[in-house]
Amino acid sequence: MTTYIYTRVSTEDQNVQQQSDYLSAKHHHDFIVSEKFTGTTLDRPRFDQLIKQLKNGDTLIVREVSRLGRNAAEVLTLCENLKDRGIRLLVDDLNLDVTSPAGKLVFTLMVGVAQMEREQMLERQRIGINRAKAEGKYQGRKALDPSVINVARKMLKEGATKTAVAKHLKIGQSTLYKYLALEGV
């Protein structure tokens, strides 16, 4: 039986180490898996690998529900999958094993709140962008320099991982994936 801590932040300027330090000081664990990746999808490289390697009797610890994701349906499906596989899921800020019946009720409510927070943030962002556009101040996000994507393609062709390429180029993994997808790579 192995205990894993999973920590995640969404952007490069956030510090994932704070979550790792906090959880490792509070919980006995065998491994920490950390990544910088958006929570809007469960399709995250390190998270996917972690979920696949979990076995019956293992424990997964996260700081809060939103570290798993912000899509209520996906996170609830994940929780059910872990429960069916005999994997304990502990959400630290709830101090609760969410695979128990009472834990599942609280967890379901918190997942809904996490999704609502994301939707409210996006709505506030849309309002601000629309106001800035109306005032002629909105520039939009600048596109990556094509030379950056050329370097990324070259590094990938030479065998580098996408994670290493993104880190080397100082861009987010999701940004790299997006540009590569646009080019069919």
N, C-alpha and C positions, 0 to 999 in steps of 0.2 A: 504494500500500500504506500503510494507516493503522494506527497502533497506539493502542489504547484501553486505559485502566486502568479497571476497575470496582471500586468499593468499596461496602460495604454494612454497616450495623449494624441490629440488630433493634428497638432501643428508643430513645425520645427522649433518655434520659439517657446513652446511649453516644455516643462522639465518632468520627464517620466521617472527620474531617479527619486523624486520626493515620495511618490506612491510606493516605489520599491522599498525605500528605507523605512517608511512608516509601517508597511505590512510585514516586512521581515523582522522588525523589532517586536512586533505584536504576536506573530504566529510562527509556530514551528513549521518549517518547510524544507523541501529537498531541492527545489529548483524555482528560479524566477524567470519568467518569460516576459519581455518588454518589447513594445513597439510604438512607433509614431505612425499612426494611420487613422483615417476617419472612422467614426463609429456609426456612420450611416449604413454600413454594410457589415455582415459577418464574414464576408469574403476578404480576409486579411491574411497575408502569407504566414506570419508566425502564429497567429491565432488558429488558423486552419491546421497547421502542423501539430500544435498542442492538443487540440480537440481530438485529432486522429490517434494520438499516442496515449490518451487517457484510457485506463483500464478499470475494470470492476474493483471497487474498494478505494480508488484514488480520490483525492480531494482537490478541488479547484477553488482558490480564494481570489476574490476581486475586491477592490476598495468600495465600489458602489455599482449599482445596477447599470448606470450609463457607460461604465467601462466595458461592459459586454456589448452594448450597442444601443441604438436609439430607435430601432424599428421594433415596436411591441410584438408583432406577430413572429418575427424571426427570433427574438430573444426568448419568447415563451416556448417556441418550438425547440430551441436549443436546450432550454431547461428540462423539457420533457424527455428529450433525447438522452441527456446526461442521467436523469433519474432512471430511465429504462435500462441504461447500461450499468447501473449501480455506482454511479459517480456522485459524490457529495459536492454540492455547490454552496460555498459560504460567501455571503455578501457582508463584508466587514461593517459598513456603516449601519446595517440593519441588525448586526450581531445575530444572524439567523441562518440556519441551514434551509435554503429555499426549496429543497427537495422534500421537506416535510409538508403535511397538509396545511398547517397554519402558516408556515413559511411561504408556501406557494401563493396563498391569498395575499399576503403582504407584498410579495414579489410582483405579482400581477398588477397590483395597484402602482407600485413604484416604476415598473416598466412603462405603464401608461403615462405616468408623470414625466419620465425621461423623454418619451416621444413628444409629449405636449410641449415641453420646454424647447425642444429642437424646432418644432413647428412655429412656436411663438418667436423664437430668435430669427428664423427665416422671414417671418412676416414683418418684424421690425426692420430687418435688413432691406426688404423690398420697399417698405415705406420710405426709408432713408434714400435709397437709390432713386426712386421715382421723384422725390423732392429735389435731389441733386440734379437729375436730368432736366426737370422743369426749370431750374435755376441756371442751367447750362454749365454746371460744375462737374458733372459725372464724366470721368475719363474711361472707366472700365478697367479691367485687369489687363496689364500688359502681357502680350504673348511672349513665350520664350523665344530667345534668339535661335534661329534655325541651326546655327553652329553648335549649340548645346545638344540638340537632338542628334546631330551628326556624330558628335563625340560619343553620345550614349549608344547609338547604333554600333559604332566601332568597338566600344568596350564590350558590349553584349556579344558581338561576333567573335571577340577574342576570348570569350568564356566567363566574363564577369557576371555576377548575379545582378538582378535588377535592384536589389537592396543596396549592394555595394556601389552601383552606378549612381543611384540617387544620392547616396551619402557623399560620394566623391564630387558630384556636380553641385552639391548643396541645394538640391530641390527635393520637394516632397515625393514620396513614392507614388502617391495617387496622381500627382502631376505627371510624373514619368509615364505611368501606365496610360494616362489619358492621351498623351502625345504619341506614344507608341501605337495605341489602338487606332488613332486617327490615320496613321500611316500603314496600318495593317501588319504591324510587327508583333 
